[in-house]
Amino acid sequence: MRLFIRHSTHYDFTQPVAHGLQRLRLTPKSTHGQRVINWEMHLEGVHQQTQYEDHHHNSTVLVSVLPGTSAITITCSGTVETSDNSGIVGPHTGPMPLWTFLMQTELTRPGPTMCALAAGANFNAGTNTLDGLHNLATAVLENVRYESGRTDTDTPAEEALAAGHGVCQDHAHIFIGAARLLGIPARYVSGYLMMNDRIDQEAGHGWAEAHIDGLGWVGFDVSNGISPDPRYVRVASGRDYRDAAPVTGISYGPGESSLAVTLAVEQQLADQ
């Protein structure tokens, strides 16, 4: 499947910015199950300083805010060819050792509620790891209703599970934290998902991957109850959302800022 993506991030500042830096993880890479045909990034109000691969093997662009700017626009667009690998990404690569993904973070660290959820997952002598992880994903979705506006990017997994509501990011963090409790390396993935009923999306998507002996990394989209299929495009991964966030940074100035994001993902015919 060929997917065309156009993603725009726009910041408005009430007063000109004196200084700022942003780290952009917005460029997908060719990997198992996807091939990047073309990809462009257009910047307004910022200047590219450098481009590199970070410690999680993510393509990363570092930009500085132009002094005195009152608006920033970052627009990415391109075409990615995807295939159906049943969610299997394959062997672990990159500079970070696999044991890194057994370490909990501030966003995935379990409390009593997550410990109980992990203990209740059907991992026993008669259940293989893959089936057990699907059971865990189902349990997370059953206990955390998808509801936007109730959590944010700094909400810990334990808090979202205890509250019983959250979004894809929360689902992924709960799954990751519980999988690590069970001794299974797990990581967060940010990217894009083409919805079947629309082209314009509310935001990018997030899901989890767990490392299974004999298969390597396998994806679990807890929010939608499936493993990623050809409608998914991986962009960045890490121990939690903060490692894979599309845009992170700091800015200095006396004013306030507002953010607007537009995203379109649609299937493209091969001859387009």
KOLNULUM-395511 format. One record per residue (C-alpha): residue number from 1; x, y, z. Coordinates in nm, 2 decimals. Example, Ala and Ser with C-alpha at 12.3 -4.5 7.8 and 13.67 -1.06 7.14 Angstrom:
2
+-----+--------+--------+--------+
| seq |     c1 |     c2 |     c3 |
+-----+--------+--------+--------+
|   1 |   1.23 |  -0.45 |   0.78 |
|   2 |   1.37 |  -0.11 |   0.71 |
+-----+--------+--------+--------+
// end
This chain:
272
+-----+--------+--------+--------+
| seq |     c1 |     c2 |     c3 |
+-----+--------+--------+--------+
|   1 |   0.00 |   0.00 |   0.00 |
|   2 |   0.12 |   0.35 |  -0.08 |
|   3 |   0.04 |   0.62 |   0.17 |
|   4 |   0.07 |   0.99 |   0.11 |
|   5 |   0.12 |   1.20 |   0.43 |
|   6 |   0.11 |   1.57 |   0.49 |
|   7 |   0.17 |   1.69 |   0.84 |
|   8 |   0.19 |   2.05 |   0.95 |
|   9 |   0.28 |   2.19 |   1.30 |
|  10 |   0.22 |   2.56 |   1.35 |
|  11 |   0.31 |   2.77 |   1.65 |
|  12 |   0.19 |   3.13 |   1.71 |
|  13 |   0.35 |   3.35 |   1.98 |
|  14 |   0.19 |   3.65 |   2.13 |
|  15 |   0.53 |   3.82 |   2.14 |
|  16 |   0.84 |   3.76 |   1.94 |
|  17 |   1.07 |   3.48 |   2.06 |
|  18 |   1.41 |   3.57 |   2.18 |
|  19 |   1.56 |   3.22 |   2.15 |
|  20 |   1.45 |   2.86 |   2.10 |
|  21 |   1.56 |   2.51 |   2.00 |
|  22 |   1.35 |   2.23 |   1.87 |
|  23 |   1.42 |   1.86 |   1.81 |
|  24 |   1.22 |   1.71 |   1.52 |
|  25 |   1.15 |   1.34 |   1.49 |
|  26 |   0.93 |   1.37 |   1.18 |
|  27 |   1.12 |   1.17 |   0.92 |
|  28 |   1.03 |   0.80 |   0.87 |
|  29 |   1.29 |   0.55 |   0.77 |
|  30 |   1.29 |   0.25 |   0.54 |
|  31 |   1.27 |  -0.06 |   0.76 |
|  32 |   1.09 |  -0.39 |   0.78 |
|  33 |   0.74 |  -0.34 |   0.64 |
|  34 |   0.79 |   0.01 |   0.50 |
|  35 |   0.99 |   0.19 |   0.23 |
|  36 |   1.01 |   0.56 |   0.21 |
|  37 |   0.97 |   0.67 |  -0.15 |
|  38 |   1.01 |   1.04 |  -0.09 |
|  39 |   1.00 |   1.28 |   0.21 |
|  40 |   1.04 |   1.66 |   0.24 |
|  41 |   1.05 |   1.90 |   0.53 |
|  42 |   0.97 |   2.27 |   0.49 |
|  43 |   1.06 |   2.51 |   0.77 |
|  44 |   0.94 |   2.86 |   0.84 |
|  45 |   1.06 |   3.07 |   1.14 |
|  46 |   1.34 |   2.82 |   1.23 |
|  47 |   1.68 |   2.74 |   1.09 |
|  48 |   1.81 |   2.38 |   1.06 |
|  49 |   2.13 |   2.33 |   1.26 |
|  50 |   2.20 |   1.97 |   1.20 |
|  51 |   2.05 |   1.63 |   1.11 |
|  52 |   2.15 |   1.30 |   1.28 |
|  53 |   2.04 |   0.97 |   1.41 |
|  54 |   1.97 |   0.97 |   1.78 |
|  55 |   2.05 |   0.69 |   2.03 |
|  56 |   1.73 |   0.51 |   1.94 |
|  57 |   1.82 |   0.51 |   1.56 |
|  58 |   1.56 |   0.79 |   1.49 |
|  59 |   1.62 |   1.04 |   1.21 |
|  60 |   1.64 |   1.37 |   1.40 |
|  61 |   1.66 |   1.73 |   1.29 |
|  62 |   1.77 |   2.00 |   1.53 |
|  63 |   1.65 |   2.35 |   1.45 |
|  64 |   1.69 |   2.69 |   1.62 |
|  65 |   1.42 |   2.95 |   1.63 |
|  66 |   1.50 |   3.27 |   1.43 |
|  67 |   1.53 |   3.56 |   1.68 |
|  68 |   1.22 |   3.78 |   1.68 |
|  69 |   0.99 |   3.54 |   1.50 |
|  70 |   0.63 |   3.53 |   1.60 |
|  71 |   0.53 |   3.21 |   1.42 |
|  72 |   0.68 |   2.88 |   1.33 |
|  73 |   0.55 |   2.63 |   1.07 |
|  74 |   0.70 |   2.29 |   1.02 |
|  75 |   0.55 |   2.10 |   0.72 |
|  76 |   0.64 |   1.74 |   0.62 |
|  77 |   0.50 |   1.55 |   0.33 |
|  78 |   0.59 |   1.24 |   0.14 |
|  79 |   0.50 |   0.89 |   0.02 |
|  80 |   0.57 |   0.56 |   0.21 |
|  81 |   0.51 |   0.22 |   0.07 |
|  82 |   0.40 |  -0.03 |   0.33 |
|  83 |   0.34 |  -0.41 |   0.35 |
|  84 |   0.16 |  -0.64 |   0.59 |
|  85 |   0.40 |  -0.82 |   0.82 |
|  86 |   0.14 |  -0.89 |   1.09 |
|  87 |   0.30 |  -0.63 |   1.31 |
|  88 |   0.64 |  -0.79 |   1.30 |
|  89 |   0.93 |  -0.54 |   1.27 |
|  90 |   1.20 |  -0.79 |   1.31 |
|  91 |   1.54 |  -0.82 |   1.50 |
|  92 |   1.66 |  -0.55 |   1.73 |
|  93 |   1.90 |  -0.29 |   1.58 |
|  94 |   2.05 |   0.03 |   1.68 |
|  95 |   2.30 |   0.13 |   1.95 |
|  96 |   2.08 |   0.08 |   2.25 |
|  97 |   2.11 |  -0.27 |   2.41 |
|  98 |   1.79 |  -0.47 |   2.44 |
|  99 |   1.80 |  -0.46 |   2.82 |
| 100 |   1.74 |  -0.09 |   2.80 |
| 101 |   1.38 |  -0.16 |   2.71 |
| 102 |   1.33 |  -0.35 |   3.04 |
| 103 |   1.40 |  -0.03 |   3.24 |
| 104 |   1.09 |   0.16 |   3.35 |
| 105 |   1.07 |   0.54 |   3.30 |
| 106 |   0.88 |   0.81 |   3.48 |
| 107 |   0.59 |   0.76 |   3.23 |
| 108 |   0.58 |   0.38 |   3.24 |
| 109 |   0.67 |   0.31 |   3.61 |
| 110 |   0.40 |   0.08 |   3.76 |
| 111 |   0.21 |   0.13 |   4.08 |
| 112 |  -0.03 |  -0.11 |   4.25 |
| 113 |  -0.30 |  -0.09 |   3.97 |
| 114 |  -0.05 |  -0.17 |   3.70 |
| 115 |   0.10 |  -0.45 |   3.90 |
| 116 |  -0.24 |  -0.60 |   3.95 |
| 117 |  -0.31 |  -0.57 |   3.57 |
| 118 |   0.02 |  -0.75 |   3.48 |
| 119 |  -0.05 |  -1.02 |   3.74 |
| 120 |  -0.39 |  -1.08 |   3.59 |
| 121 |  -0.26 |  -1.12 |   3.23 |
| 122 |  -0.29 |  -1.48 |   3.12 |
| 123 |   0.08 |  -1.57 |   3.12 |
| 124 |   0.11 |  -1.93 |   3.23 |
| 125 |   0.25 |  -2.26 |   3.11 |
| 126 |  -0.02 |  -2.30 |   2.85 |
| 127 |   0.01 |  -1.95 |   2.70 |
| 128 |   0.30 |  -1.84 |   2.47 |
| 129 |   0.44 |  -1.49 |   2.50 |
| 130 |   0.27 |  -1.36 |   2.19 |
| 131 |  -0.08 |  -1.48 |   2.30 |
| 132 |  -0.01 |  -1.35 |   2.65 |
| 133 |   0.08 |  -1.00 |   2.52 |
| 134 |  -0.24 |  -0.99 |   2.31 |
| 135 |  -0.43 |  -1.08 |   2.63 |
| 136 |  -0.24 |  -0.79 |   2.81 |
| 137 |  -0.34 |  -0.55 |   2.53 |
| 138 |  -0.70 |  -0.65 |   2.56 |
| 139 |  -0.69 |  -0.61 |   2.94 |
| 140 |  -0.55 |  -0.25 |   2.90 |
| 141 |  -0.82 |  -0.15 |   2.66 |
| 142 |  -1.09 |  -0.30 |   2.88 |
| 143 |  -0.97 |  -0.10 |   3.18 |
| 144 |  -0.89 |   0.23 |   3.01 |
| 145 |  -1.17 |   0.39 |   2.80 |
| 146 |  -1.04 |   0.59 |   2.50 |
| 147 |  -1.13 |   0.95 |   2.59 |
| 148 |  -0.94 |   1.26 |   2.47 |
| 149 |  -0.88 |   1.57 |   2.68 |
| 150 |  -0.85 |   1.38 |   3.01 |
| 151 |  -0.47 |   1.32 |   3.00 |
| 152 |  -0.17 |   1.49 |   2.85 |
| 153 |   0.18 |   1.40 |   2.74 |
| 154 |   0.31 |   1.41 |   3.10 |
| 155 |   0.04 |   1.17 |   3.25 |
| 156 |   0.21 |   0.86 |   3.39 |
| 157 |   0.07 |   0.52 |   3.30 |
| 158 |  -0.03 |   0.43 |   3.65 |
| 159 |  -0.24 |   0.75 |   3.68 |
| 160 |  -0.42 |   0.69 |   3.35 |
| 161 |  -0.50 |   0.33 |   3.44 |
| 162 |  -0.63 |   0.42 |   3.79 |
| 163 |  -0.85 |   0.69 |   3.63 |
| 164 |  -0.98 |   0.45 |   3.37 |
| 165 |  -0.95 |   0.68 |   3.07 |
| 166 |  -0.68 |   0.80 |   2.82 |
| 167 |  -0.57 |   0.80 |   2.47 |
| 168 |  -0.33 |   0.60 |   2.25 |
| 169 |  -0.03 |   0.73 |   2.43 |
| 170 |  -0.17 |   0.62 |   2.77 |
| 171 |  -0.26 |   0.28 |   2.63 |
| 172 |   0.09 |   0.23 |   2.50 |
| 173 |   0.26 |   0.34 |   2.82 |
| 174 |   0.04 |   0.10 |   3.04 |
| 175 |   0.11 |  -0.19 |   2.81 |
| 176 |   0.49 |  -0.11 |   2.80 |
| 177 |   0.51 |  -0.08 |   3.18 |
| 178 |   0.32 |  -0.40 |   3.24 |
| 179 |   0.52 |  -0.59 |   2.97 |
| 180 |   0.85 |  -0.48 |   3.14 |
| 181 |   0.71 |  -0.60 |   3.47 |
| 182 |   0.67 |  -0.94 |   3.31 |
| 183 |   1.03 |  -0.94 |   3.19 |
| 184 |   0.95 |  -0.85 |   2.83 |
| 185 |   1.14 |  -0.56 |   2.66 |
| 186 |   0.89 |  -0.31 |   2.53 |
| 187 |   0.91 |   0.03 |   2.36 |
| 188 |   0.70 |   0.32 |   2.24 |
| 189 |   0.64 |   0.40 |   1.87 |
| 190 |   0.52 |   0.73 |   1.72 |
| 191 |   0.39 |   0.75 |   1.36 |
| 192 |   0.09 |   0.77 |   1.14 |
| 193 |  -0.22 |   0.57 |   1.09 |
| 194 |  -0.46 |   0.59 |   0.79 |
| 195 |  -0.81 |   0.57 |   0.92 |
| 196 |  -1.05 |   0.39 |   0.69 |
| 197 |  -1.33 |   0.66 |   0.72 |
| 198 |  -1.13 |   0.98 |   0.67 |
| 199 |  -0.82 |   1.15 |   0.53 |
| 200 |  -0.78 |   1.43 |   0.78 |
| 201 |  -0.66 |   1.30 |   1.12 |
| 202 |  -0.68 |   1.47 |   1.46 |
| 203 |  -0.31 |   1.39 |   1.54 |
| 204 |  -0.04 |   1.14 |   1.49 |
| 205 |  -0.06 |   0.80 |   1.64 |
| 206 |   0.12 |   0.61 |   1.91 |
| 207 |   0.15 |   0.23 |   1.98 |
| 208 |   0.38 |  -0.02 |   2.15 |
| 209 |   0.62 |  -0.29 |   2.04 |
| 210 |   0.74 |  -0.58 |   2.25 |
| 211 |   1.04 |  -0.80 |   2.18 |
| 212 |   0.96 |  -1.17 |   2.15 |
| 213 |   1.23 |  -1.44 |   2.11 |
| 214 |   1.22 |  -1.58 |   1.76 |
| 215 |   1.02 |  -1.29 |   1.62 |
| 216 |   1.20 |  -0.98 |   1.73 |
| 217 |   1.00 |  -0.66 |   1.78 |
| 218 |   0.62 |  -0.70 |   1.73 |
| 219 |   0.37 |  -0.41 |   1.73 |
| 220 |   0.06 |  -0.38 |   1.95 |
| 221 |  -0.19 |  -0.10 |   1.88 |
| 222 |  -0.38 |  -0.13 |   2.21 |
| 223 |  -0.63 |   0.15 |   2.13 |
| 224 |  -0.75 |  -0.02 |   1.81 |
| 225 |  -0.71 |  -0.38 |   1.94 |
| 226 |  -0.48 |  -0.49 |   1.65 |
| 227 |  -0.12 |  -0.53 |   1.55 |
| 228 |  -0.01 |  -0.27 |   1.30 |
| 229 |  -0.10 |  -0.34 |   0.93 |
| 230 |  -0.02 |  -0.16 |   0.60 |
| 231 |  -0.21 |   0.15 |   0.72 |
| 232 |   0.06 |   0.23 |   0.97 |
| 233 |   0.39 |   0.42 |   0.92 |
| 234 |   0.66 |   0.41 |   1.19 |
| 235 |   0.85 |   0.73 |   1.24 |
| 236 |   1.03 |   0.71 |   1.58 |
| 237 |   1.07 |   0.48 |   1.88 |
| 238 |   1.21 |   0.49 |   2.23 |
| 239 |   1.16 |   0.39 |   2.59 |
| 240 |   0.85 |   0.61 |   2.62 |
| 241 |   0.67 |   0.90 |   2.44 |
| 242 |   0.94 |   1.15 |   2.53 |
| 243 |   1.20 |   0.95 |   2.34 |
| 244 |   0.98 |   0.94 |   2.03 |
| 245 |   0.79 |   1.27 |   2.04 |
| 246 |   0.75 |   1.43 |   1.70 |
| 247 |   0.85 |   1.78 |   1.83 |
| 248 |   1.02 |   1.87 |   2.15 |
| 249 |   1.21 |   2.18 |   2.25 |
| 250 |   1.23 |   2.50 |   2.45 |
| 251 |   1.17 |   2.87 |   2.37 |
| 252 |   1.24 |   3.19 |   2.56 |
| 253 |   1.03 |   3.50 |   2.54 |
| 254 |   0.78 |   3.70 |   2.75 |
| 255 |   0.47 |   3.59 |   2.56 |
| 256 |   0.25 |   3.28 |   2.54 |
| 257 |   0.22 |   3.03 |   2.25 |
| 258 |  -0.05 |   2.83 |   2.08 |
| 259 |  -0.02 |   2.52 |   1.87 |
| 260 |  -0.22 |   2.40 |   1.57 |
| 261 |  -0.16 |   2.06 |   1.40 |
| 262 |  -0.31 |   1.94 |   1.07 |
| 263 |  -0.25 |   1.59 |   0.94 |
| 264 |  -0.37 |   1.41 |   0.63 |
| 265 |  -0.30 |   1.04 |   0.55 |
| 266 |  -0.44 |   0.88 |   0.24 |
| 267 |  -0.38 |   0.59 |   0.01 |
| 268 |  -0.21 |   0.67 |  -0.31 |
| 269 |  -0.24 |   0.48 |  -0.64 |
| 270 |   0.09 |   0.34 |  -0.76 |
| 271 |   0.10 |   0.55 |  -1.08 |
| 272 |   0.03 |   0.88 |  -0.90 |
+-----+--------+--------+--------+
// end
